[in-house]
């Protein structure tokens, strides 16, 4: 999958992808939409920051082709702290298309899990940063490779059967916060 930002780049990446993603910022870029449509590959259409008219315009162009389309709900902010997954329901009902989540949220797991379990998302896009020391535009909402694997396991139900246990970030919680007596100097027995 790749997001190309010009018709020429669509041509360049097309031999290497099985899916084209259209960024929210290109929702009204007619030439790009037509080029993606003409490739005939499945399309992920991000709709962040748009209105119904913008989405209708894009679909008027894209739906004249044979490719299946998934509407990707997102909030076009990096990172995003506020989201309304109920919008996914509205998109699915209004346009009769499957929905997905383009996840730019600070929360690592909940939006993706909720999108799948409660709102019928068939696609989740999550940014992954394998170079945590490198600052990128999406660093603040990207997950590590380990976090991504954990999220995928959760989505696939592999972690649902685990015993109740603290999460990795809670490792020092017991020592730091549970009630106890702490001596600040040696005390004779």
Rosetta blueprint (number, residue, H / E / L):
1 X L
2 X E
3 X E
4 X L
5 X L
6 X L
7 X H
8 X H
9 X H
10 X H
11 X H
12 X H
13 X H
14 X H
15 X L
16 X L
17 X L
18 X L
19 X E
20 X E
21 X E
22 X E
23 X L
24 X H
25 X H
26 X H
27 X L
28 X L
29 X L
30 X H
31 X H
32 X H
33 X H
34 X H
35 X H
36 X H
37 X H
38 X H
39 X H
40 X L
41 X L
42 X E
43 X E
44 X E
45 X E
46 X E
47 X L
48 X L
49 X L
50 X L
51 X L
52 X H
53 X H
54 X H
55 X H
56 X H
57 X H
58 X H
59 X H
60 X H
61 X H
62 X H
63 X L
64 X L
65 X L
66 X L
67 X L
68 X L
69 X E
70 X E
71 X E
72 X E
73 X E
74 X L
75 X L
76 X L
77 X L
78 X L
79 X L
80 X E
81 X L
82 X L
83 X L
84 X L
85 X L
86 X H
87 X H
88 X H
89 X H
90 X H
91 X H
92 X H
93 X H
94 X H
95 X H
96 X L
97 X L
98 X E
99 X E
100 X E
101 X E
102 X E
103 X E
104 X L
105 X E
106 X L
107 X L
108 X L
109 X L
110 X H
111 X H
112 X H
113 X H
114 X H
115 X H
116 X H
117 X H
118 X H
119 X H
120 X L
121 X L
122 X L
123 X E
124 X E
125 X E
126 X E
127 X L
128 X E
129 X L
130 X L
131 X L
132 X L
133 X L
134 X L
135 X L
136 X L
137 X L
138 X L
139 X H
140 X H
141 X H
142 X L
143 X E
144 X L
145 X H
146 X H
147 X H
148 X H
149 X H
150 X H
151 X H
152 X H
153 X H
154 X H
155 X H
156 X L
157 X L
158 X L
159 X L
160 X L
161 X L
162 X L
163 X L
164 X L
165 X L
166 X L
167 X L
168 X H
169 X H
170 X H
171 X L
172 X L
173 X H
174 X H
175 X H
176 X H
177 X H
178 X L
179 X L
180 X L
181 X L
182 X L
183 X L
184 X L
185 X L
186 X L
187 X L
188 X L
189 X L
